[in-house]
C-alpha cells in the first residue's frame, strides 16, 4: 500500500523522563539497544518491542542506524544485546 496524505499517520515518541533534555542522542541510542534486546528475548512481533522501534527510527539519523546494524552483523557492536 502506498503512503498517501490520507493514510499517513505521523507519530513522535512519547516523553521519556530518563531523557529530559532537547538533545535526544542518548534516547535514540538507548531505544536502539532496548529494541534489539527486546526482540532477542520476546521476538519481533511482541508489541512492546515495537515502541522502541518507532522511537529509534524516529529519533536516530539513518547513518547511525546503518553503522550500528553493520557493527551487529560483524559481531562488533559494543553492547551485548543478548543480555
PDB file of N, CA, C and O in Angstrom:
ATOM      1  N   UNK A   1       0.841  -1.172   0.000  1.00  0.00           N
ATOM      2  CA  UNK A   1       0.000   0.000   0.000  1.00  0.00           C
ATOM      3  C   UNK A   1       0.892   1.244   0.000  1.00  0.00           C
ATOM      4  O   UNK A   1       1.799   1.357   0.824  1.00  0.00           O
ATOM      5  N   UNK A   2       0.646   2.141  -0.888  1.00  0.00           N
ATOM      6  CA  UNK A   2       1.418   3.370  -0.989  1.00  0.00           C
ATOM      7  C   UNK A   2       1.004   4.348   0.104  1.00  0.00           C
ATOM      8  O   UNK A   2      -0.153   4.380   0.523  1.00  0.00           O
ATOM      9  N   UNK A   3       1.963   5.137   0.554  1.00  0.00           N
ATOM     10  CA  UNK A   3       1.665   6.152   1.558  1.00  0.00           C
ATOM     11  C   UNK A   3       1.117   7.379   0.853  1.00  0.00           C
ATOM     12  O   UNK A   3       1.744   7.928  -0.052  1.00  0.00           O
ATOM     13  N   UNK A   4      -0.053   7.792   1.280  1.00  0.00           N
ATOM     14  CA  UNK A   4      -0.691   8.985   0.744  1.00  0.00           C
ATOM     15  C   UNK A   4      -1.022   9.909   1.912  1.00  0.00           C
ATOM     16  O   UNK A   4      -0.997   9.476   3.064  1.00  0.00           O
ATOM     17  N   UNK A   5      -1.329  11.171   1.634  1.00  0.00           N
ATOM     18  CA  UNK A   5      -1.700  12.066   2.736  1.00  0.00           C
ATOM     19  C   UNK A   5      -2.900  11.552   3.538  1.00  0.00           C
ATOM     20  O   UNK A   5      -3.031  11.855   4.723  1.00  0.00           O
ATOM     21  N   UNK A   6      -3.759  10.788   2.901  1.00  0.00           N
ATOM     22  CA  UNK A   6      -4.953  10.293   3.592  1.00  0.00           C
ATOM     23  C   UNK A   6      -4.628   9.158   4.570  1.00  0.00           C
ATOM     24  O   UNK A   6      -5.272   9.046   5.613  1.00  0.00           O
ATOM     25  N   UNK A   7      -3.637   8.314   4.248  1.00  0.00           N
ATOM     26  CA  UNK A   7      -3.374   7.170   5.125  1.00  0.00           C
ATOM     27  C   UNK A   7      -2.086   7.332   5.938  1.00  0.00           C
ATOM     28  O   UNK A   7      -1.722   6.424   6.685  1.00  0.00           O
ATOM     29  N   UNK A   8      -1.392   8.462   5.812  1.00  0.00           N
ATOM     30  CA  UNK A   8      -0.166   8.687   6.564  1.00  0.00           C
ATOM     31  C   UNK A   8      -0.508   9.138   7.974  1.00  0.00           C
ATOM     32  O   UNK A   8      -1.325  10.036   8.175  1.00  0.00           O
ATOM     33  N   UNK A   9       0.130   8.499   8.949  1.00  0.00           N
ATOM     34  CA  UNK A   9      -0.068   8.880  10.345  1.00  0.00           C
ATOM     35  C   UNK A   9       1.288   9.234  10.925  1.00  0.00           C
ATOM     36  O   UNK A   9       2.174   8.384  11.004  1.00  0.00           O
ATOM     37  N   UNK A  10       1.453  10.477  11.327  1.00  0.00           N
ATOM     38  CA  UNK A  10       2.712  10.949  11.889  1.00  0.00           C
ATOM     39  C   UNK A  10       2.666  10.785  13.397  1.00  0.00           C
ATOM     40  O   UNK A  10       1.792  11.336  14.067  1.00  0.00           O
ATOM     41  N   UNK A  11       3.619  10.020  13.927  1.00  0.00           N
ATOM     42  CA  UNK A  11       3.699   9.828  15.370  1.00  0.00           C
ATOM     43  C   UNK A  11       5.101  10.158  15.830  1.00  0.00           C
ATOM     44  O   UNK A  11       6.077   9.834  15.154  1.00  0.00           O
ATOM     45  N   UNK A  12       5.202  10.799  16.975  1.00  0.00           N
ATOM     46  CA  UNK A  12       6.504  11.066  17.564  1.00  0.00           C
ATOM     47  C   UNK A  12       6.604  10.292  18.867  1.00  0.00           C
ATOM     48  O   UNK A  12       5.585   9.946  19.463  1.00  0.00           O
ATOM     49  N   UNK A  13       7.828  10.018  19.316  1.00  0.00           N
ATOM     50  CA  UNK A  13       7.977   9.289  20.576  1.00  0.00           C
ATOM     51  C   UNK A  13       7.377  10.074  21.736  1.00  0.00           C
ATOM     52  O   UNK A  13       7.379  11.305  21.748  1.00  0.00           O
ATOM     53  N   UNK A  14       6.869   9.334  22.701  1.00  0.00           N
ATOM     54  CA  UNK A  14       6.333   9.972  23.894  1.00  0.00           C
ATOM     55  C   UNK A  14       7.486  10.444  24.768  1.00  0.00           C
ATOM     56  O   UNK A  14       8.622   9.999  24.608  1.00  0.00           O
ATOM     57  N   UNK A  15       7.187  11.333  25.679  1.00  0.00           N
ATOM     58  CA  UNK A  15       8.195  11.845  26.602  1.00  0.00           C
ATOM     59  C   UNK A  15       8.730  10.713  27.463  1.00  0.00           C
ATOM     60  O   UNK A  15       7.964   9.896  27.973  1.00  0.00           O
ATOM     61  N   UNK A  16      10.036  10.668  27.621  1.00  0.00           N
ATOM     62  CA  UNK A  16      10.683   9.684  28.485  1.00  0.00           C
ATOM     63  C   UNK A  16      11.453  10.472  29.537  1.00  0.00           C
ATOM     64  O   UNK A  16      12.398  11.182  29.193  1.00  0.00           O
ATOM     65  N   UNK A  17      11.074  10.367  30.817  1.00  0.00           N
ATOM     66  CA  UNK A  17      11.728  11.182  31.847  1.00  0.00           C
ATOM     67  C   UNK A  17      13.213  10.875  32.034  1.00  0.00           C
ATOM     68  O   UNK A  17      13.925  11.648  32.676  1.00  0.00           O
ATOM     69  N   UNK A  18      13.692   9.752  31.478  1.00  0.00           N
ATOM     70  CA  UNK A  18      15.123   9.464  31.558  1.00  0.00           C
ATOM     71  C   UNK A  18      15.928  10.394  30.663  1.00  0.00           C
ATOM     72  O   UNK A  18      17.139  10.533  30.839  1.00  0.00           O
ATOM     73  N   UNK A  19      15.260  11.035  29.698  1.00  0.00           N
ATOM     74  CA  UNK A  19      15.932  11.900  28.720  1.00  0.00           C
ATOM     75  C   UNK A  19      15.190  13.238  28.629  1.00  0.00           C
ATOM     76  O   UNK A  19      14.504  13.503  27.643  1.00  0.00           O
ATOM     77  N   UNK A  20      15.331  14.087  29.671  1.00  0.00           N
ATOM     78  CA  UNK A  20      14.539  15.325  29.715  1.00  0.00           C
ATOM     79  C   UNK A  20      15.058  16.455  28.843  1.00  0.00           C
ATOM     80  O   UNK A  20      14.354  17.449  28.658  1.00  0.00           O
ATOM     81  N   UNK A  21      16.249  16.340  28.308  1.00  0.00           N
ATOM     82  CA  UNK A  21      16.852  17.431  27.547  1.00  0.00           C
ATOM     83  C   UNK A  21      16.421  17.411  26.083  1.00  0.00           C
ATOM     84  O   UNK A  21      15.865  16.431  25.588  1.00  0.00           O
ATOM     85  N   UNK A  22      16.696  18.527  25.409  1.00  0.00           N
ATOM     86  CA  UNK A  22      16.365  18.612  23.997  1.00  0.00           C
ATOM     87  C   UNK A  22      17.207  17.670  23.168  1.00  0.00           C
ATOM     88  O   UNK A  22      16.716  17.118  22.183  1.00  0.00           O
ATOM     89  N   UNK A  23      18.458  17.471  23.533  1.00  0.00           N
ATOM     90  CA  UNK A  23      19.335  16.573  22.794  1.00  0.00           C
ATOM     91  C   UNK A  23      18.869  15.136  23.048  1.00  0.00           C
ATOM     92  O   UNK A  23      18.936  14.650  24.177  1.00  0.00           O
ATOM     93  N   UNK A  24      18.404  14.471  22.015  1.00  0.00           N
ATOM     94  CA  UNK A  24      17.822  13.142  22.151  1.00  0.00           C
ATOM     95  C   UNK A  24      18.760  12.026  21.692  1.00  0.00           C
ATOM     96  O   UNK A  24      18.313  10.908  21.433  1.00  0.00           O
ATOM     97  N   UNK A  25      20.069  12.325  21.588  1.00  0.00           N
ATOM     98  CA  UNK A  25      21.033  11.325  21.127  1.00  0.00           C
ATOM     99  C   UNK A  25      21.043  10.090  22.014  1.00  0.00           C
ATOM    100  O   UNK A  25      21.032   8.967  21.510  1.00  0.00           O
ATOM    101  N   UNK A  26      21.063  10.281  23.319  1.00  0.00           N
ATOM    102  CA  UNK A  26      21.080   9.143  24.239  1.00  0.00           C
ATOM    103  C   UNK A  26      19.769   8.366  24.169  1.00  0.00           C
ATOM    104  O   UNK A  26      19.765   7.137  24.244  1.00  0.00           O
ATOM    105  N   UNK A  27      18.668   9.078  24.028  1.00  0.00           N
ATOM    106  CA  UNK A  27      17.355   8.435  23.900  1.00  0.00           C
ATOM    107  C   UNK A  27      17.321   7.565  22.641  1.00  0.00           C
ATOM    108  O   UNK A  27      16.808   6.446  22.663  1.00  0.00           O
ATOM    109  N   UNK A  28      17.867   8.085  21.558  1.00  0.00           N
ATOM    110  CA  UNK A  28      17.966   7.351  20.297  1.00  0.00           C
ATOM    111  C   UNK A  28      18.757   6.074  20.490  1.00  0.00           C
ATOM    112  O   UNK A  28      18.280   4.986  20.166  1.00  0.00           O
ATOM    113  N   UNK A  29      19.967   6.202  21.018  1.00  0.00           N
ATOM    114  CA  UNK A  29      20.853   5.046  21.176  1.00  0.00           C
ATOM    115  C   UNK A  29      20.266   4.019  22.138  1.00  0.00           C
ATOM    116  O   UNK A  29      20.331   2.818  21.877  1.00  0.00           O
ATOM    117  N   UNK A  30      19.696   4.479  23.243  1.00  0.00           N
ATOM    118  CA  UNK A  30      19.134   3.547  24.221  1.00  0.00           C
ATOM    119  C   UNK A  30      17.931   2.817  23.644  1.00  0.00           C
ATOM    120  O   UNK A  30      17.735   1.636  23.930  1.00  0.00           O
ATOM    121  N   UNK A  31      17.132   3.488  22.846  1.00  0.00           N
ATOM    122  CA  UNK A  31      15.971   2.843  22.219  1.00  0.00           C
ATOM    123  C   UNK A  31      16.408   1.790  21.212  1.00  0.00           C
ATOM    124  O   UNK A  31      15.766   0.747  21.088  1.00  0.00           O
ATOM    125  N   UNK A  32      17.501   2.054  20.486  1.00  0.00           N
ATOM    126  CA  UNK A  32      18.040   1.066  19.551  1.00  0.00           C
ATOM    127  C   UNK A  32      18.466  -0.190  20.317  1.00  0.00           C
ATOM    128  O   UNK A  32      18.122  -1.308  19.932  1.00  0.00           O
ATOM    129  N   UNK A  33      19.207   0.004  21.389  1.00  0.00           N
ATOM    130  CA  UNK A  33      19.666  -1.121  22.206  1.00  0.00           C
ATOM    131  C   UNK A  33      18.472  -1.852  22.823  1.00  0.00           C
ATOM    132  O   UNK A  33      18.409  -3.080  22.783  1.00  0.00           O
ATOM    133  N   UNK A  34      17.530  -1.104  23.391  1.00  0.00           N
ATOM    134  CA  UNK A  34      16.355  -1.718  24.028  1.00  0.00           C
ATOM    135  C   UNK A  34      15.542  -2.536  23.033  1.00  0.00           C
ATOM    136  O   UNK A  34      15.054  -3.616  23.366  1.00  0.00           O
ATOM    137  N   UNK A  35      15.396  -2.024  21.808  1.00  0.00           N
ATOM    138  CA  UNK A  35      14.646  -2.751  20.784  1.00  0.00           C
ATOM    139  C   UNK A  35      15.311  -4.095  20.489  1.00  0.00           C
ATOM    140  O   UNK A  35      14.641  -5.128  20.475  1.00  0.00           O
ATOM    141  N   UNK A  36      16.593  -4.088  20.261  1.00  0.00           N
ATOM    142  CA  UNK A  36      17.269  -5.329  19.892  1.00  0.00           C
ATOM    143  C   UNK A  36      17.340  -6.312  21.060  1.00  0.00           C
ATOM    144  O   UNK A  36      17.271  -7.523  20.851  1.00  0.00           O
ATOM    145  N   UNK A  37      17.475  -5.809  22.273  1.00  0.00           N
ATOM    146  CA  UNK A  37      17.415  -6.700  23.433  1.00  0.00           C
ATOM    147  C   UNK A  37      16.016  -7.301  23.558  1.00  0.00           C
ATOM    148  O   UNK A  37      15.866  -8.488  23.849  1.00  0.00           O
ATOM    149  N   UNK A  38      15.005  -6.483  23.338  1.00  0.00           N
ATOM    150  CA  UNK A  38      13.613  -6.930  23.449  1.00  0.00           C
ATOM    151  C   UNK A  38      13.294  -8.014  22.422  1.00  0.00           C
ATOM    152  O   UNK A  38      12.718  -9.045  22.770  1.00  0.00           O
ATOM    153  N   UNK A  39      13.661  -7.791  21.165  1.00  0.00           N
ATOM    154  CA  UNK A  39      13.314  -8.798  20.150  1.00  0.00           C
ATOM    155  C   UNK A  39      14.136 -10.069  20.312  1.00  0.00           C
ATOM    156  O   UNK A  39      13.694 -11.149  19.920  1.00  0.00           O
ATOM    157  N   UNK A  40      15.331  -9.947  20.889  1.00  0.00           N
ATOM    158  CA  UNK A  40      16.117 -11.152  21.151  1.00  0.00           C
ATOM    159  C   UNK A  40      15.444 -12.038  22.197  1.00  0.00           C
ATOM    160  O   UNK A  40      15.581 -13.261  22.162  1.00  0.00           O
ATOM    161  N   UNK A  41      14.724 -11.422  23.120  1.00  0.00           N
ATOM    162  CA  UNK A  41      14.057 -12.170  24.194  1.00  0.00           C
ATOM    163  C   UNK A  41      12.636 -12.548  23.804  1.00  0.00           C
ATOM    164  O   UNK A  41      12.225 -13.692  23.996  1.00  0.00           O
ATOM    165  N   UNK A  42      11.877 -11.592  23.256  1.00  0.00           N
ATOM    166  CA  UNK A  42      10.441 -11.791  23.029  1.00  0.00           C
ATOM    167  C   UNK A  42      10.040 -12.006  21.575  1.00  0.00           C
ATOM    168  O   UNK A  42       8.938 -12.486  21.313  1.00  0.00           O
ATOM    169  N   UNK A  43      10.903 -11.663  20.626  1.00  0.00           N
ATOM    170  CA  UNK A  43      10.565 -11.788  19.214  1.00  0.00           C
ATOM    171  C   UNK A  43      10.063 -10.483  18.630  1.00  0.00           C
ATOM    172  O   UNK A  43       9.615  -9.593  19.353  1.00  0.00           O
ATOM    173  N   UNK A  44      10.143 -10.381  17.301  1.00  0.00           N
ATOM    174  CA  UNK A  44       9.803  -9.122  16.621  1.00  0.00           C
ATOM    175  C   UNK A  44       8.325  -8.770  16.683  1.00  0.00           C
ATOM    176  O   UNK A  44       7.966  -7.602  16.538  1.00  0.00           O
ATOM    177  N   UNK A  45       7.467  -9.749  16.895  1.00  0.00           N
ATOM    178  CA  UNK A  45       6.025  -9.476  16.907  1.00  0.00           C
ATOM    179  C   UNK A  45       5.510  -9.047  18.278  1.00  0.00           C
ATOM    180  O   UNK A  45       4.332  -8.715  18.410  1.00  0.00           O
ATOM    181  N   UNK A  46       6.365  -9.047  19.301  1.00  0.00           N
ATOM    182  CA  UNK A  46       5.956  -8.640  20.650  1.00  0.00           C
ATOM    183  C   UNK A  46       5.678  -7.136  20.636  1.00  0.00           C
ATOM    184  O   UNK A  46       6.589  -6.340  20.408  1.00  0.00           O
ATOM    185  N   UNK A  47       4.455  -6.753  20.874  1.00  0.00           N
ATOM    186  CA  UNK A  47       4.004  -5.362  20.704  1.00  0.00           C
ATOM    187  C   UNK A  47       4.836  -4.329  21.473  1.00  0.00           C
ATOM    188  O   UNK A  47       5.164  -3.293  20.893  1.00  0.00           O
ATOM    189  N   UNK A  48       5.195  -4.550  22.741  1.00  0.00           N
ATOM    190  CA  UNK A  48       6.010  -3.542  23.432  1.00  0.00           C
ATOM    191  C   UNK A  48       7.356  -3.273  22.767  1.00  0.00           C
ATOM    192  O   UNK A  48       7.887  -2.171  22.898  1.00  0.00           O
ATOM    193  N   UNK A  49       7.920  -4.247  22.059  1.00  0.00           N
ATOM    194  CA  UNK A  49       9.194  -4.015  21.355  1.00  0.00           C
ATOM    195  C   UNK A  49       9.018  -2.972  20.254  1.00  0.00           C
ATOM    196  O   UNK A  49       9.948  -2.233  19.933  1.00  0.00           O
ATOM    197  N   UNK A  50       7.836  -2.921  19.690  1.00  0.00           N
ATOM    198  CA  UNK A  50       7.589  -2.007  18.576  1.00  0.00           C
ATOM    199  C   UNK A  50       7.673  -0.545  19.005  1.00  0.00           C
ATOM    200  O   UNK A  50       7.952   0.329  18.184  1.00  0.00           O
ATOM    201  N   UNK A  51       7.435  -0.277  20.289  1.00  0.00           N
ATOM    202  CA  UNK A  51       7.564   1.096  20.792  1.00  0.00           C
ATOM    203  C   UNK A  51       9.014   1.551  20.671  1.00  0.00           C
ATOM    204  O   UNK A  51       9.283   2.674  20.243  1.00  0.00           O
ATOM    205  N   UNK A  52       9.951   0.674  21.052  1.00  0.00           N
ATOM    206  CA  UNK A  52      11.372   1.011  20.926  1.00  0.00           C
ATOM    207  C   UNK A  52      11.745   1.218  19.461  1.00  0.00           C
ATOM    208  O   UNK A  52      12.520   2.117  19.134  1.00  0.00           O
ATOM    209  N   UNK A  53      11.187   0.376  18.571  1.00  0.00           N
ATOM    210  CA  UNK A  53      11.477   0.508  17.141  1.00  0.00           C
ATOM    211  C   UNK A  53      10.995   1.862  16.620  1.00  0.00           C
ATOM    212  O   UNK A  53      11.734   2.563  15.929  1.00  0.00           O
ATOM    213  N   UNK A  54       9.774   2.222  16.948  1.00  0.00           N
ATOM    214  CA  UNK A  54       9.238   3.514  16.497  1.00  0.00           C
ATOM    215  C   UNK A  54      10.065   4.671  17.045  1.00  0.00           C
ATOM    216  O   UNK A  54      10.285   5.668  16.358  1.00  0.00           O
ATOM    217  N   UNK A  55      10.521   4.529  18.289  1.00  0.00           N
ATOM    218  CA  UNK A  55      11.298   5.601  18.901  1.00  0.00           C
ATOM    219  C   UNK A  55      12.645   5.775  18.220  1.00  0.00           C
ATOM    220  O   UNK A  55      13.007   6.889  17.841  1.00  0.00           O
ATOM    221  N   UNK A  56      13.401   4.675  18.057  1.00  0.00           N
ATOM    222  CA  UNK A  56      14.730   4.866  17.466  1.00  0.00           C
ATOM    223  C   UNK A  56      14.657   5.219  15.992  1.00  0.00           C
ATOM    224  O   UNK A  56      15.519   5.945  15.496  1.00  0.00           O
ATOM    225  N   UNK A  57      13.644   4.722  15.268  1.00  0.00           N
ATOM    226  CA  UNK A  57      13.546   5.100  13.858  1.00  0.00           C
ATOM    227  C   UNK A  57      13.110   6.551  13.700  1.00  0.00           C
ATOM    228  O   UNK A  57      13.373   7.176  12.672  1.00  0.00           O
ATOM    229  N   UNK A  58      12.451   7.080  14.707  1.00  0.00           N
ATOM    230  CA  UNK A  58      12.028   8.477  14.665  1.00  0.00           C
ATOM    231  C   UNK A  58      13.161   9.423  15.083  1.00  0.00           C
ATOM    232  O   UNK A  58      13.306  10.509  14.521  1.00  0.00           O
ATOM    233  N   UNK A  59      13.958   9.009  16.066  1.00  0.00           N
ATOM    234  CA  UNK A  59      14.965   9.902  16.632  1.00  0.00           C
ATOM    235  C   UNK A  59      16.355   9.776  16.014  1.00  0.00           C
ATOM    236  O   UNK A  59      17.091  10.761  15.945  1.00  0.00           O
ATOM    237  N   UNK A  60      16.720   8.586  15.567  1.00  0.00           N
ATOM    238  CA  UNK A  60      18.099   8.337  15.138  1.00  0.00           C
ATOM    239  C   UNK A  60      18.324   8.689  13.670  1.00  0.00           C
ATOM    240  O   UNK A  60      17.486   8.400  12.815  1.00  0.00           O
ATOM    241  N   UNK A  61      19.461   9.315  13.389  1.00  0.00           N
ATOM    242  CA  UNK A  61      19.832   9.521  11.988  1.00  0.00           C
ATOM    243  C   UNK A  61      20.052   8.165  11.312  1.00  0.00           C
ATOM    244  O   UNK A  61      20.579   7.239  11.930  1.00  0.00           O
ATOM    245  N   UNK A  62      19.656   8.054  10.070  1.00  0.00           N
ATOM    246  CA  UNK A  62      19.776   6.799   9.329  1.00  0.00           C
ATOM    247  C   UNK A  62      21.226   6.311   9.273  1.00  0.00           C
ATOM    248  O   UNK A  62      21.474   5.107   9.334  1.00  0.00           O
ATOM    249  N   UNK A  63      22.175   7.229   9.158  1.00  0.00           N
ATOM    250  CA  UNK A  63      23.592   6.844   9.130  1.00  0.00           C
ATOM    251  C   UNK A  63      24.000   6.096  10.399  1.00  0.00           C
ATOM    252  O   UNK A  63      24.762   5.132  10.337  1.00  0.00           O
ATOM    253  N   UNK A  64      23.493   6.540  11.547  1.00  0.00           N
ATOM    254  CA  UNK A  64      23.818   5.882  12.811  1.00  0.00           C
ATOM    255  C   UNK A  64      23.266   4.463  12.821  1.00  0.00           C
ATOM    256  O   UNK A  64      23.961   3.513  13.181  1.00  0.00           O
ATOM    257  N   UNK A  65      21.998   4.336  12.418  1.00  0.00           N
ATOM    258  CA  UNK A  65      21.346   3.017  12.434  1.00  0.00           C
ATOM    259  C   UNK A  65      22.079   2.057  11.494  1.00  0.00           C
ATOM    260  O   UNK A  65      22.313   0.902  11.848  1.00  0.00           O
ATOM    261  N   UNK A  66      22.436   2.524  10.316  1.00  0.00           N
ATOM    262  CA  UNK A  66      23.165   1.678   9.368  1.00  0.00           C
ATOM    263  C   UNK A  66      24.515   1.258   9.942  1.00  0.00           C
ATOM    264  O   UNK A  66      24.920   0.106   9.787  1.00  0.00           O
ATOM    265  N   UNK A  67      25.211   2.175  10.597  1.00  0.00           N
ATOM    266  CA  UNK A  67      26.501   1.857  11.212  1.00  0.00           C
ATOM    267  C   UNK A  67      26.317   0.801  12.297  1.00  0.00           C
ATOM    268  O   UNK A  67      27.069  -0.172  12.353  1.00  0.00           O
ATOM    269  N   UNK A  68      25.318   0.990  13.158  1.00  0.00           N
ATOM    270  CA  UNK A  68      25.072   0.033  14.238  1.00  0.00           C
ATOM    271  C   UNK A  68      24.653  -1.328  13.685  1.00  0.00           C
ATOM    272  O   UNK A  68      25.068  -2.366  14.200  1.00  0.00           O
ATOM    273  N   UNK A  69      23.827  -1.319  12.634  1.00  0.00           N
ATOM    274  CA  UNK A  69      23.419  -2.585  12.007  1.00  0.00           C
ATOM    275  C   UNK A  69      24.640  -3.324  11.441  1.00  0.00           C
ATOM    276  O   UNK A  69      24.758  -4.541  11.586  1.00  0.00           O
ATOM    277  N   UNK A  70      25.545  -2.578  10.795  1.00  0.00           N
ATOM    278  CA  UNK A  70      26.767  -3.173  10.261  1.00  0.00           C
ATOM    279  C   UNK A  70      27.627  -3.741  11.386  1.00  0.00           C
ATOM    280  O   UNK A  70      28.193  -4.826  11.250  1.00  0.00           O
ATOM    281  N   UNK A  71      27.727  -3.014  12.490  1.00  0.00           N
ATOM    282  CA  UNK A  71      28.502  -3.490  13.634  1.00  0.00           C
ATOM    283  C   UNK A  71      27.894  -4.765  14.216  1.00  0.00           C
ATOM    284  O   UNK A  71      28.617  -5.702  14.558  1.00  0.00           O
ATOM    285  N   UNK A  72      26.575  -4.798  14.327  1.00  0.00           N
ATOM    286  CA  UNK A  72      25.906  -6.006  14.845  1.00  0.00           C
ATOM    287  C   UNK A  72      26.161  -7.192  13.922  1.00  0.00           C
ATOM    288  O   UNK A  72      26.456  -8.293  14.387  1.00  0.00           O
ATOM    289  N   UNK A  73      26.048  -6.967  12.607  1.00  0.00           N
ATOM    290  CA  UNK A  73      26.250  -8.034  11.629  1.00  0.00           C
ATOM    291  C   UNK A  73      27.677  -8.576  11.680  1.00  0.00           C
ATOM    292  O   UNK A  73      27.908  -9.763  11.450  1.00  0.00           O
ATOM    293  N   UNK A  74      28.628  -7.698  11.982  1.00  0.00           N
ATOM    294  CA  UNK A  74      30.031  -8.106  12.053  1.00  0.00           C
ATOM    295  C   UNK A  74      30.408  -8.628  13.441  1.00  0.00           C
ATOM    296  O   UNK A  74      31.543  -9.053  13.655  1.00  0.00           O
ATOM    297  N   UNK A  75      29.464  -8.596  14.380  1.00  0.00           N
ATOM    298  CA  UNK A  75      29.751  -9.046  15.740  1.00  0.00           C
ATOM    299  C   UNK A  75      30.616  -8.077  16.520  1.00  0.00           C
ATOM    300  O   UNK A  75      31.295  -8.470  17.468  1.00  0.00           O
ATOM    301  N   UNK A  76      30.593  -6.782  16.115  1.00  0.00           N
ATOM    302  CA  UNK A  76      31.452  -5.785  16.745  1.00  0.00           C
ATOM    303  C   UNK A  76      30.669  -4.677  17.442  1.00  0.00           C
ATOM    304  O   UNK A  76      31.238  -3.643  17.792  1.00  0.00           O
ATOM    305  N   UNK A  77      29.373  -4.885  17.647  1.00  0.00           N
ATOM    306  CA  UNK A  77      28.590  -3.867  18.345  1.00  0.00           C
ATOM    307  C   UNK A  77      29.065  -3.816  19.796  1.00  0.00           C
ATOM    308  O   UNK A  77      29.192  -4.865  20.427  1.00  0.00           O
ATOM    309  N   UNK A  78      29.331  -2.621  20.345  1.00  0.00           N
ATOM    310  CA  UNK A  78      29.968  -2.519  21.653  1.00  0.00           C
ATOM    311  C   UNK A  78      29.101  -2.940  22.861  1.00  0.00           C
ATOM    312  O   UNK A  78      29.596  -2.972  23.988  1.00  0.00           O
ATOM    313  N   UNK A  79      27.848  -3.252  22.638  1.00  0.00           N
ATOM    314  CA  UNK A  79      26.956  -3.626  23.738  1.00  0.00           C
ATOM    315  C   UNK A  79      26.425  -5.038  23.481  1.00  0.00           C
ATOM    316  O   UNK A  79      26.053  -5.375  22.357  1.00  0.00           O
ATOM    317  N   UNK A  80      26.394  -5.855  24.531  1.00  0.00           N
ATOM    318  CA  UNK A  80      25.870  -7.213  24.418  1.00  0.00           C
ATOM    319  C   UNK A  80      24.340  -7.143  24.386  1.00  0.00           C
ATOM    320  O   UNK A  80      23.705  -6.826  25.392  1.00  0.00           O
ATOM    321  N   UNK A  81      23.765  -7.437  23.239  1.00  0.00           N
ATOM    322  CA  UNK A  81      22.319  -7.348  23.072  1.00  0.00           C
ATOM    323  C   UNK A  81      21.603  -8.634  23.478  1.00  0.00           C
ATOM    324  O   UNK A  81      20.373  -8.685  23.455  1.00  0.00           O
ATOM    325  N   UNK A  82      22.343  -9.661  23.845  1.00  0.00           N
ATOM    326  CA  UNK A  82      21.733 -10.915  24.273  1.00  0.00           C
ATOM    327  C   UNK A  82      21.537 -10.978  25.778  1.00  0.00           C
ATOM    328  O   UNK A  82      20.968 -11.940  26.294  1.00  0.00           O
ATOM    329  N   UNK A  83      21.998  -9.975  26.472  1.00  0.00           N
ATOM    330  CA  UNK A  83      21.913  -9.986  27.948  1.00  0.00           C
ATOM    331  C   UNK A  83      20.538  -9.574  28.421  1.00  0.00           C
ATOM    332  O   UNK A  83      20.288  -9.528  29.626  1.00  0.00           O
TER     333      UNK A  83
END
